[in-house]
Amino acid sequence: MKNPPNFFALIIGTEILNRRRDDAHFDFVTKILATKGHKLSGSFIIEDDPALIVQTIKFIASQPNPILFSFGGIGSTPDDHTRKCASIALRNGELNTHQEAKHIIEETLGKDAYPHPIKMAELPKGAKLLDNPVNNMPAFYLDDRYFFMPGFPQMSHPMVTKILEKIIPEKKETYRYTLTAKCKENLFIDVMNHMPKEVEFSSLPKIAKNGWEVSISVASDNDDLAKEAFEMYVDVVKKANIPYSLEDK
C-alpha cells in the first residue's frame, strides 16, 4: 500500500461485554501487528446491535486508509448481523447468494446445509472469500481492506495471519527510545508541543514510592529523527538535574 495503513479491530459479541466469554482478539491482533512493525489505530468491542455495528463500520471506513479486522456475527443464527450490516455500511444494503460460498457449504455439510447454514452464503455485493481452516465455512472480505471473520479465535486468527502475510510481506522497522525520570510529566510539555508529526511519543506517569515518575517514549521509522526527538527530552532532565534511566530497545 502506498499510504501507511490504519488498522482497526471490531470485536462483536454481547457475550464478551457481559463477561460470559473472554475476548482473545485484541491481544492477538496487537501482538501479530507488532511483529510487522505496526499497531492498531483503534479497537472496538460492541454488542450484537445492528445499528451500532453499521455505524461502527462506517466510522472505521471514514478513516484514512483503513484496514478492518472484524470478528463475530457472520453465522446463520438470528443474532448474527454482521453480513447484513457490512452490506448496509459498505454497499447497497442487499445480500446476494455467493455461488462459491454456497457450493462450499453444500459440499461440506450436505443435506445439513439446509435450512439454516446455507444463509452464510448470503453476502454483500463484491464479497471475496476467506478460507476457514477449521470447518470450511467461508468468511469474507470487501475492497481488499474490510475483513469479516468468525468470532472463534481458532478460525479467525489463522485468517489474520494469512492476510498480513499478503498485505505486509516485510516488517516495517520502528526505532524506539525510552527514558524514565524522577519527575512529573509537566516538565516535558513544551518539548511535546514541538514533536515532529513523524514521531510517535507517549508519556506514562505514575506515583512511585519516592514520588512521581514518568516514562517518556519516542518512536519513528526514521532512526535519526527518533534520536533527535529523544535527545530533546534527555536535555530537559539533564538541565534540571533530574535523575533518570534509559531503557533498552
Backbone as CSV, one residue per row, in Angstrom:
resi,resn,N_x,N_y,N_z,CA_x,CA_y,CA_z,C_x,C_y,C_z
1,MET,0.830,-1.198,0.000,0.000,0.000,0.000,0.872,1.259,0.000
2,LYS,0.476,2.260,-0.797,1.286,3.458,-0.902,1.264,4.263,0.386
3,ASN,0.088,4.417,0.990,-0.040,5.168,2.234,-0.062,4.211,3.414
4,PRO,0.492,4.640,4.558,0.505,3.740,5.723,-0.905,3.354,6.127
5,PRO,-1.150,2.077,6.357,-2.496,1.653,6.753,-2.798,1.989,8.203
6,ASN,-4.052,2.236,8.474,-4.546,2.369,9.839,-5.365,1.124,10.151
7,PHE,-4.888,0.324,11.093,-5.532,-0.941,11.414,-6.567,-0.771,12.520
8,PHE,-7.703,-1.454,12.347,-8.775,-1.422,13.336,-9.258,-2.838,13.606
9,ALA,-9.617,-3.088,14.856,-10.254,-4.345,15.241,-11.680,-4.041,15.689
10,LEU,-12.621,-4.810,15.161,-14.018,-4.705,15.565,-14.428,-6.064,16.122
11,ILE,-14.698,-6.102,17.408,-14.998,-7.351,18.106,-16.469,-7.309,18.502
12,ILE,-17.266,-8.146,17.870,-18.714,-8.086,18.017,-19.199,-9.259,18.860
13,GLY,-19.894,-8.949,19.940,-20.424,-10.033,20.758,-20.894,-9.573,22.113
14,THR,-22.186,-9.623,22.332,-22.743,-9.284,23.642,-22.152,-10.169,24.730
15,GLU,-21.817,-11.413,24.380,-21.277,-12.362,25.365,-19.924,-11.925,25.917
16,ILE,-19.214,-11.069,25.180,-17.938,-10.538,25.691,-18.209,-9.397,26.660
17,LEU,-19.151,-8.545,26.307,-19.456,-7.398,27.167,-20.109,-7.815,28.477
18,ASN,-20.880,-8.905,28.467,-21.478,-9.346,29.729,-20.619,-10.394,30.443
19,ARG,-19.399,-10.599,29.926,-18.368,-11.444,30.543,-18.700,-12.936,30.544
20,ARG,-19.598,-13.359,29.658,-19.821,-14.801,29.511,-18.690,-15.457,28.738
21,ARG,-17.962,-14.648,27.995,-16.800,-15.135,27.253,-15.712,-14.073,27.278
22,ASP,-14.461,-14.493,27.415,-13.336,-13.558,27.425,-12.893,-13.263,25.997
23,ASP,-12.526,-12.019,25.755,-12.005,-11.640,24.444,-10.583,-12.164,24.261
24,ALA,-10.300,-12.709,23.085,-8.948,-13.162,22.756,-8.379,-12.425,21.548
25,HIS,-9.197,-11.588,20.926,-8.793,-10.985,19.658,-7.857,-9.788,19.826
26,PHE,-8.156,-8.905,20.765,-7.340,-7.696,20.915,-5.879,-8.049,21.164
27,ASP,-5.635,-8.938,22.098,-4.269,-9.312,22.431,-3.569,-9.932,21.221
28,PHE,-4.265,-10.810,20.518,-3.662,-11.457,19.353,-3.325,-10.451,18.264
29,VAL,-4.281,-9.590,17.919,-4.067,-8.660,16.814,-2.934,-7.687,17.123
30,THR,-2.894,-7.162,18.347,-1.819,-6.227,18.683,-0.451,-6.901,18.601
31,LYS,-0.375,-8.141,19.035,0.918,-8.841,19.014,1.367,-9.176,17.601
32,ILE,0.452,-9.644,16.762,0.865,-10.013,15.414,1.166,-8.777,14.572
33,LEU,0.444,-7.671,14.825,0.784,-6.427,14.138,2.172,-5.950,14.544
34,ALA,2.514,-6.118,15.809,3.837,-5.691,16.285,4.947,-6.446,15.569
35,THR,4.714,-7.704,15.225,5.744,-8.465,14.508,5.975,-7.907,13.114
36,LYS,5.016,-7.131,12.619,5.146,-6.500,11.312,5.540,-5.026,11.421
37,GLY,5.763,-4.558,12.658,6.122,-3.160,12.856,4.960,-2.211,12.814
38,HIS,3.748,-2.720,13.078,2.546,-1.885,13.045,1.785,-2.008,14.355
39,LYS,0.759,-1.175,14.499,-0.084,-1.204,15.692,-1.515,-0.882,15.283
40,LEU,-2.438,-1.133,16.201,-3.825,-0.746,15.978,-4.008,0.753,16.126
41,SER,-4.828,1.322,15.255,-5.264,2.712,15.444,-6.491,2.780,16.339
42,GLY,-7.230,1.683,16.413,-8.409,1.656,17.269,-8.952,0.251,17.383
43,SER,-9.612,-0.022,18.509,-10.247,-1.312,18.738,-11.590,-1.076,19.401
44,PHE,-12.618,-1.788,18.916,-13.971,-1.607,19.412,-14.557,-2.961,19.809
45,ILE,-15.123,-3.030,21.001,-15.900,-4.201,21.415,-17.337,-3.731,21.560
46,ILE,-18.220,-4.282,20.745,-19.605,-3.812,20.742,-20.563,-4.997,20.809
47,GLU,-21.790,-4.702,21.211,-22.793,-5.754,21.333,-23.426,-6.056,19.972
48,ASP,-24.225,-7.112,19.962,-24.858,-7.563,18.720,-26.057,-6.684,18.385
49,ASP,-25.770,-5.433,18.124,-26.814,-4.466,17.801,-26.596,-3.974,16.373
50,PRO,-27.519,-4.245,15.452,-27.291,-3.913,14.045,-26.949,-2.443,13.794
51,ALA,-27.690,-1.530,14.411,-27.423,-0.110,14.176,-26.025,0.270,14.639
52,LEU,-25.617,-0.259,15.782,-24.288,0.040,16.304,-23.202,-0.558,15.419
53,ILE,-23.431,-1.764,14.915,-22.461,-2.397,14.029,-22.288,-1.570,12.755
54,VAL,-23.403,-1.151,12.170,-23.348,-0.351,10.940,-22.581,0.945,11.169
55,GLN,-22.909,1.652,12.235,-22.267,2.942,12.486,-20.774,2.781,12.783
56,THR,-20.415,1.704,13.457,-19.001,1.489,13.759,-18.218,1.181,12.491
57,ILE,-18.771,0.341,11.622,-18.102,0.058,10.352,-17.973,1.325,9.522
58,LYS,-19.035,2.131,9.472,-18.982,3.387,8.716,-17.911,4.317,9.257
59,PHE,-17.805,4.397,10.579,-16.791,5.262,11.177,-15.389,4.792,10.788
60,ILE,-15.152,3.492,10.903,-13.830,2.960,10.551,-13.539,3.215,9.081
61,ALA,-14.538,3.016,8.223,-14.350,3.228,6.784,-14.060,4.689,6.454
62,SER,-14.450,5.607,7.330,-14.218,7.034,7.075,-12.802,7.468,7.420
63,GLN,-12.021,6.613,8.050,-10.666,6.957,8.458,-9.698,6.798,7.283
64,PRO,-8.543,7.465,7.330,-7.587,7.357,6.218,-7.039,5.938,6.084
65,ASN,-7.134,5.403,4.896,-6.555,4.107,4.542,-6.815,3.031,5.603
66,PRO,-8.076,2.724,5.894,-8.376,1.771,6.966,-8.210,0.313,6.537
67,ILE,-7.770,-0.504,7.478,-7.798,-1.957,7.346,-8.582,-2.476,8.548
68,LEU,-9.678,-3.173,8.288,-10.553,-3.631,9.360,-10.478,-5.145,9.511
69,PHE,-10.242,-5.583,10.749,-10.396,-6.976,11.116,-11.627,-7.070,12.019
70,SER,-12.696,-7.641,11.484,-13.948,-7.757,12.234,-14.151,-9.203,12.651
71,PHE,-14.505,-9.399,13.921,-14.656,-10.735,14.473,-16.080,-10.930,14.992
72,GLY,-16.760,-11.954,14.471,-18.057,-12.309,15.020,-19.237,-11.891,14.172
73,GLY,-20.328,-12.642,14.297,-21.600,-12.249,13.713,-21.805,-12.610,12.260
74,ILE,-21.011,-13.548,11.698,-21.203,-13.887,10.286,-21.864,-15.260,10.115
75,GLY,-22.376,-15.818,11.202,-23.020,-17.127,11.135,-24.447,-17.046,10.644
76,SER,-25.254,-18.043,11.015,-26.616,-18.147,10.482,-27.693,-18.061,11.557
77,THR,-27.314,-17.716,12.796,-28.315,-17.590,13.853,-28.929,-16.189,13.829
78,PRO,-30.079,-15.995,14.476,-30.762,-14.698,14.402,-29.952,-13.518,14.947
79,ASP,-28.956,-13.785,15.805,-28.162,-12.685,16.355,-26.887,-12.444,15.553
80,ASP,-26.751,-13.087,14.394,-25.598,-12.861,13.516,-25.962,-11.806,12.474
81,HIS,-25.563,-10.566,12.757,-25.996,-9.435,11.927,-24.900,-8.896,11.009
82,THR,-23.677,-9.374,11.146,-22.545,-8.683,10.520,-22.599,-8.700,8.996
83,ARG,-23.042,-9.795,8.384,-23.103,-9.841,6.925,-24.013,-8.736,6.384
84,LYS,-25.191,-8.618,6.973,-26.132,-7.586,6.538,-25.609,-6.189,6.868
85,CYS,-25.053,-6.042,8.047,-24.554,-4.723,8.458,-23.389,-4.261,7.593
86,ALA,-22.526,-5.199,7.190,-21.414,-4.839,6.304,-21.938,-4.337,4.967
87,SER,-23.012,-4.963,4.481,-23.597,-4.518,3.220,-24.230,-3.138,3.354
88,ILE,-24.898,-2.896,4.475,-25.513,-1.576,4.691,-24.435,-0.499,4.793
89,ALA,-23.355,-0.800,5.498,-22.315,0.195,5.730,-21.449,0.442,4.504
90,LEU,-21.216,-0.602,3.704,-20.211,-0.507,2.639,-20.762,-0.743,1.234
91,ARG,-22.000,-1.200,1.132,-22.592,-1.485,-0.174,-23.991,-0.873,-0.242
92,ASN,-24.901,-1.564,-0.916,-26.250,-1.032,-1.103,-27.249,-1.592,-0.106
93,GLY,-26.773,-2.387,0.848,-27.650,-2.935,1.870,-28.212,-4.300,1.545
94,GLU,-28.040,-4.747,0.294,-28.596,-6.038,-0.101,-27.572,-7.153,0.111
95,LEU,-28.091,-8.355,0.330,-27.265,-9.553,0.357,-27.604,-10.407,-0.856
96,ASN,-26.573,-10.980,-1.457,-26.758,-11.828,-2.630,-26.125,-13.191,-2.375
97,THR,-26.665,-14.198,-3.012,-26.094,-15.532,-2.862,-24.748,-15.598,-3.567
98,HIS,-23.709,-15.848,-2.782,-22.360,-16.009,-3.318,-22.235,-17.474,-3.744
99,GLN,-22.132,-17.704,-5.047,-22.223,-19.066,-5.554,-21.083,-19.958,-5.062
100,GLU,-19.902,-19.431,-4.970,-18.785,-20.241,-4.472,-18.990,-20.598,-3.007
101,ALA,-19.436,-19.626,-2.201,-19.701,-19.911,-0.788,-20.816,-20.947,-0.657
102,LYS,-21.848,-20.814,-1.467,-22.965,-21.770,-1.453,-22.461,-23.183,-1.753
103,HIS,-21.609,-23.291,-2.758,-21.069,-24.601,-3.136,-20.236,-25.204,-2.009
104,ILE,-19.400,-24.375,-1.362,-18.556,-24.862,-0.264,-19.413,-25.377,0.885
105,ILE,-20.441,-24.629,1.229,-21.302,-25.015,2.351,-22.042,-26.310,2.030
106,GLU,-22.562,-26.426,0.814,-23.279,-27.638,0.415,-22.348,-28.842,0.375
107,GLU,-21.143,-28.648,-0.169,-20.181,-29.746,-0.254,-19.736,-30.200,1.127
108,THR,-19.619,-29.255,2.050,-19.126,-29.573,3.388,-20.197,-30.210,4.256
109,LEU,-21.416,-29.686,4.188,-22.469,-30.117,5.111,-23.496,-31.050,4.493
110,GLY,-23.523,-31.130,3.178,-24.526,-31.983,2.539,-25.935,-31.488,2.836
111,LYS,-26.827,-32.419,3.159,-28.223,-32.038,3.424,-28.351,-31.166,4.671
112,ASP,-27.343,-31.225,5.562,-27.402,-30.405,6.774,-27.140,-28.923,6.495
113,ALA,-26.799,-28.607,5.242,-26.612,-27.197,4.882,-27.928,-26.427,4.936
114,TYR,-29.039,-27.160,4.883,-30.364,-26.532,4.885,-31.113,-26.905,6.153
115,PRO,-31.934,-25.993,6.657,-32.327,-24.704,6.076,-31.490,-23.506,6.549
116,HIS,-30.629,-23.701,7.556,-30.001,-22.523,8.163,-28.557,-22.234,7.743
117,PRO,-27.621,-23.181,7.814,-26.230,-22.843,7.491,-26.037,-22.214,6.113
118,ILE,-26.887,-22.554,5.157,-26.747,-22.011,3.811,-26.890,-20.487,3.787
119,LYS,-27.496,-19.945,4.840,-27.655,-18.488,4.918,-26.305,-17.780,4.947
120,MET,-25.255,-18.495,5.358,-23.923,-17.891,5.415,-23.365,-17.582,4.029
121,ALA,-24.027,-18.094,2.981,-23.626,-17.774,1.607,-24.243,-16.459,1.131
122,GLU,-25.116,-15.859,1.932,-25.714,-14.569,1.586,-24.751,-13.466,2.016
123,LEU,-24.082,-12.855,1.036,-23.002,-11.920,1.320,-23.198,-10.603,0.571
124,PRO,-22.511,-9.538,1.012,-22.599,-8.262,0.295,-22.072,-8.375,-1.131
125,LYS,-22.523,-7.508,-1.986,-22.079,-7.482,-3.376,-20.565,-7.303,-3.460
126,GLY,-19.925,-8.114,-4.281,-18.484,-7.989,-4.473,-17.645,-8.669,-3.417
127,ALA,-18.275,-9.427,-2.538,-17.512,-10.091,-1.474,-16.598,-11.162,-2.057
128,LYS,-15.407,-11.279,-1.472,-14.480,-12.362,-1.787,-14.333,-13.223,-0.533
129,LEU,-13.941,-14.468,-0.721,-13.961,-15.430,0.376,-12.608,-15.565,1.061
130,LEU,-12.689,-15.841,2.365,-11.537,-16.207,3.167,-11.689,-17.665,3.568
131,ASP,-10.632,-18.453,3.381,-10.689,-19.864,3.751,-10.776,-20.019,5.263
132,ASN,-11.607,-20.959,5.688,-11.731,-21.281,7.103,-10.952,-22.564,7.375
133,PRO,-9.887,-22.504,8.177,-9.031,-23.677,8.371,-9.628,-24.737,9.284
134,VAL,-10.775,-24.444,9.913,-11.339,-25.371,10.900,-12.506,-26.174,10.337
135,ASN,-13.515,-25.479,9.791,-14.715,-26.215,9.355,-15.156,-25.885,7.931
136,ASN,-14.315,-25.161,7.192,-14.579,-24.831,5.788,-15.654,-23.769,5.573
137,MET,-16.370,-23.354,6.611,-17.378,-22.322,6.424,-16.672,-21.001,6.111
138,PRO,-16.875,-20.450,4.920,-16.060,-19.314,4.493,-16.403,-18.009,5.211
139,ALA,-15.371,-17.236,5.482,-15.529,-15.845,5.878,-15.416,-15.000,4.601
140,PHE,-15.424,-13.673,4.728,-15.408,-12.865,3.508,-14.722,-11.531,3.745
141,TYR,-14.386,-10.866,2.638,-13.807,-9.532,2.733,-14.276,-8.678,1.566
142,LEU,-14.165,-7.355,1.753,-14.605,-6.381,0.763,-13.479,-5.387,0.495
143,ASP,-13.305,-5.054,-0.769,-12.385,-3.996,-1.189,-10.942,-4.233,-0.746
144,ASP,-10.590,-5.461,-0.471,-9.224,-5.814,-0.060,-8.788,-5.096,1.220
145,ARG,-9.772,-4.651,2.028,-9.400,-3.945,3.255,-10.349,-4.170,4.431
146,TYR,-11.536,-4.688,4.175,-12.510,-4.939,5.237,-12.700,-6.450,5.359
147,PHE,-12.170,-7.029,6.433,-12.136,-8.478,6.584,-13.087,-8.902,7.711
148,PHE,-14.059,-9.737,7.361,-15.099,-10.157,8.300,-14.940,-11.646,8.571
149,MET,-14.668,-11.963,9.848,-14.294,-13.324,10.216,-15.145,-13.837,11.368
150,PRO,-15.101,-15.138,11.617,-15.877,-15.683,12.745,-15.334,-15.174,14.083
151,GLY,-16.162,-15.308,15.103,-15.729,-14.924,16.441,-14.808,-15.940,17.086
152,PHE,-14.751,-17.158,16.537,-13.904,-18.196,17.114,-12.436,-17.920,16.788
153,PRO,-11.596,-17.723,17.803,-10.176,-17.442,17.540,-9.486,-18.525,16.721
154,GLN,-9.869,-19.804,16.941,-9.224,-20.894,16.214,-9.436,-20.763,14.704
155,MET,-10.527,-20.130,14.314,-10.814,-19.933,12.890,-10.233,-18.618,12.381
156,SER,-10.477,-17.554,13.120,-10.155,-16.216,12.607,-8.681,-15.850,12.711
157,HIS,-7.990,-16.303,13.734,-6.594,-15.883,13.900,-5.685,-16.389,12.783
158,PRO,-5.834,-17.631,12.317,-5.055,-18.016,11.140,-5.393,-17.175,9.910
159,MET,-6.644,-16.722,9.814,-7.024,-15.853,8.697,-6.266,-14.538,8.763
160,VAL,-6.197,-13.941,9.955,-5.484,-12.677,10.117,-4.013,-12.855,9.759
161,THR,-3.421,-13.946,10.211,-2.012,-14.219,9.901,-1.789,-14.272,8.395
162,LYS,-2.663,-14.961,7.699,-2.536,-15.094,6.249,-2.744,-13.754,5.551
163,ILE,-3.701,-12.972,6.025,-3.958,-11.655,5.440,-2.735,-10.759,5.570
164,LEU,-2.142,-10.731,6.752,-0.995,-9.862,6.981,0.221,-10.302,6.173
165,GLU,0.375,-11.594,5.973,1.477,-12.071,5.140,1.344,-11.555,3.711
166,LYS,0.111,-11.348,3.288,-0.124,-10.866,1.931,0.028,-9.353,1.832
167,ILE,-0.569,-8.611,2.760,-0.574,-7.151,2.614,0.660,-6.498,3.217
168,ILE,1.344,-7.197,4.137,2.590,-6.662,4.712,3.644,-7.774,4.657
169,PRO,4.203,-8.024,3.480,5.170,-9.127,3.361,6.463,-8.892,4.131
170,GLU,6.824,-7.632,4.353,8.063,-7.313,5.056,7.761,-6.440,6.272
171,LYS,8.513,-6.671,7.332,8.321,-5.901,8.562,8.774,-4.456,8.377
172,LYS,7.976,-3.538,8.906,8.367,-2.130,8.932,9.205,-1.889,10.179
173,GLU,10.411,-1.382,10.003,11.284,-1.119,11.147,10.816,0.123,11.897
174,THR,10.759,-0.002,13.200,10.426,1.129,14.063,11.531,1.283,15.091
175,TYR,11.998,2.500,15.270,13.088,2.790,16.203,12.512,3.525,17.409
176,ARG,12.694,2.943,18.592,12.089,3.474,19.809,13.151,3.737,20.864
177,TYR,12.980,4.850,21.578,13.880,5.226,22.669,13.032,5.669,23.858
178,THR,13.409,5.216,25.047,12.585,5.425,26.239,13.455,5.782,27.433
179,LEU,12.966,6.722,28.234,13.616,7.048,29.499,12.569,7.127,30.596
180,THR,13.006,6.918,31.826,12.154,7.104,32.999,12.836,8.106,33.912
181,ALA,12.105,9.175,34.234,12.673,10.270,35.030,11.903,10.433,36.333
182,LYS,12.593,10.913,37.363,12.004,11.137,38.686,11.374,12.532,38.735
183,CYS,10.258,12.690,38.016,9.585,13.991,37.965,8.181,13.798,37.428
184,LYS,7.427,14.911,37.361,6.111,14.886,36.751,6.227,15.116,35.244
185,GLU,5.211,14.693,34.521,5.262,14.817,33.066,5.145,16.262,32.595
186,ASN,4.649,17.155,33.477,4.510,18.557,33.081,5.826,19.169,32.623
187,LEU,6.928,18.634,33.127,8.241,19.169,32.780,8.507,19.078,31.278
188,PHE,7.835,18.152,30.609,8.153,17.878,29.205,7.121,18.434,28.221
189,ILE,6.135,19.152,28.703,5.047,19.581,27.820,5.544,20.470,26.687
190,ASP,6.456,21.387,26.977,6.970,22.251,25.910,7.657,21.438,24.819
191,VAL,8.391,20.406,25.210,9.041,19.548,24.222,7.991,18.767,23.427
192,MET,6.982,18.254,24.126,5.921,17.506,23.433,5.259,18.353,22.346
193,ASN,5.084,19.637,22.644,4.442,20.529,21.685,5.275,20.765,20.433
194,HIS,6.535,20.351,20.463,7.416,20.556,19.314,7.831,19.238,18.655
195,MET,7.115,18.172,18.971,7.433,16.896,18.346,7.027,16.891,16.859
196,PRO,7.893,16.436,15.984,7.510,16.307,14.565,6.360,15.320,14.412
197,LYS,5.533,15.534,13.413,4.385,14.652,13.211,4.806,13.231,12.853
198,GLU,6.041,13.074,12.374,6.536,11.743,12.018,7.003,10.950,13.233
199,VAL,6.973,11.588,14.412,7.442,10.939,15.633,6.246,10.633,16.532
200,GLU,6.132,9.384,16.926,5.128,8.977,17.904,5.741,9.115,19.294
201,PHE,5.002,9.739,20.207,5.546,9.865,21.564,4.458,9.556,22.581
202,SER,4.903,9.121,23.753,3.957,8.840,24.827,4.571,9.241,26.152
203,SER,3.697,9.595,27.076,4.103,9.989,28.425,3.271,9.183,29.412
204,LEU,3.941,8.357,30.232,3.237,7.480,31.160,3.658,7.800,32.596
205,PRO,2.885,8.639,33.284,3.234,8.986,34.662,2.761,7.932,35.653
206,LYS,3.416,7.866,36.795,2.960,7.002,37.874,3.499,7.533,39.202
207,ILE,2.832,7.162,40.279,3.289,7.538,41.617,4.090,6.374,42.177
208,ALA,5.385,6.582,42.355,6.277,5.556,42.897,6.426,5.758,44.404
209,LYS,7.234,4.915,45.020,7.436,5.014,46.470,8.045,6.353,46.875
210,ASN,8.920,6.853,46.052,9.626,8.093,46.389,9.119,9.300,45.616
211,GLY,7.885,9.240,45.172,7.320,10.390,44.464,6.990,10.065,43.022
212,TRP,6.809,11.102,42.232,6.385,10.950,40.850,7.505,10.424,39.967
213,GLU,7.087,9.587,39.005,7.965,9.153,37.930,7.191,9.268,36.618
214,VAL,7.927,9.431,35.529,7.292,9.443,34.222,8.194,8.738,33.220
215,SER,7.585,7.882,32.411,8.308,7.227,31.316,7.964,7.936,30.016
216,ILE,8.986,8.407,29.334,8.834,9.082,28.054,9.372,8.171,26.965
217,SER,8.560,7.941,25.945,8.979,7.072,24.852,8.714,7.756,23.521
218,VAL,9.683,7.685,22.620,9.515,8.220,21.265,9.830,7.121,20.273
219,ALA,9.168,7.163,19.118,9.389,6.138,18.100,9.142,6.734,16.722
220,SER,9.875,6.195,15.742,9.702,6.618,14.360,10.318,5.565,13.450
221,ASP,9.878,5.541,12.207,10.543,4.655,11.250,11.808,5.296,10.686
222,ASN,12.093,6.522,11.122,13.330,7.226,10.785,14.191,7.281,12.040
223,ASP,15.266,6.510,12.075,16.077,6.408,13.291,16.694,7.742,13.671
224,ASP,17.193,8.487,12.708,17.809,9.783,13.008,16.791,10.738,13.627
225,LEU,15.584,10.720,13.096,14.535,11.596,13.623,14.136,11.174,15.026
226,ALA,14.058,9.859,15.276,13.716,9.362,16.611,14.791,9.773,17.623
227,LYS,16.057,9.626,17.255,17.152,10.007,18.157,17.136,11.496,18.446
228,GLU,16.910,12.287,17.408,16.890,13.748,17.579,15.764,14.167,18.526
229,ALA,14.586,13.562,18.350,13.461,13.888,19.217,13.737,13.442,20.652
230,PHE,14.312,12.267,20.807,14.596,11.738,22.142,15.602,12.610,22.882
231,GLU,16.585,13.110,22.184,17.593,13.956,22.824,16.988,15.234,23.385
232,MET,15.876,15.679,22.833,15.201,16.863,23.365,14.711,16.598,24.785
233,TYR,14.211,15.385,25.034,13.763,15.017,26.381,14.948,14.804,27.322
234,VAL,15.994,14.184,26.810,17.193,13.974,27.630,17.779,15.313,28.068
235,ASP,17.799,16.277,27.172,18.333,17.609,27.507,17.550,18.246,28.652
236,VAL,16.226,18.025,28.664,15.393,18.613,29.711,15.786,18.088,31.087
237,VAL,15.927,16.779,31.220,16.243,16.207,32.537,17.678,16.529,32.945
238,LYS,18.556,16.597,31.979,19.945,16.943,32.304,20.042,18.378,32.822
239,LYS,19.376,19.310,32.147,19.429,20.710,32.552,18.768,20.920,33.911
240,ALA,17.725,20.119,34.215,17.034,20.244,35.503,17.686,19.379,36.582
241,ASN,18.739,18.668,36.208,19.471,17.800,37.149,18.536,16.783,37.809
242,ILE,17.692,16.183,36.996,16.714,15.197,37.463,17.234,13.791,37.175
243,PRO,17.230,12.902,38.166,17.672,11.521,37.937,16.785,10.834,36.886
244,TYR,17.437,10.098,36.011,16.685,9.347,35.005,17.448,8.113,34.594
245,SER,16.741,7.194,33.975,17.367,5.970,33.467,16.869,5.718,32.058
246,LEU,17.717,5.064,31.280,17.375,4.729,29.898,16.969,3.264,29.828
247,GLU,15.991,2.971,28.986,15.561,1.584,28.794,16.170,1.041,27.521
248,ASP,16.448,-0.269,27.562,16.919,-0.928,26.358,15.792,-0.964,25.341
249,LYS,16.167,-1.030,24.059,15.162,-1.099,23.000,14.378,-2.397,23.119
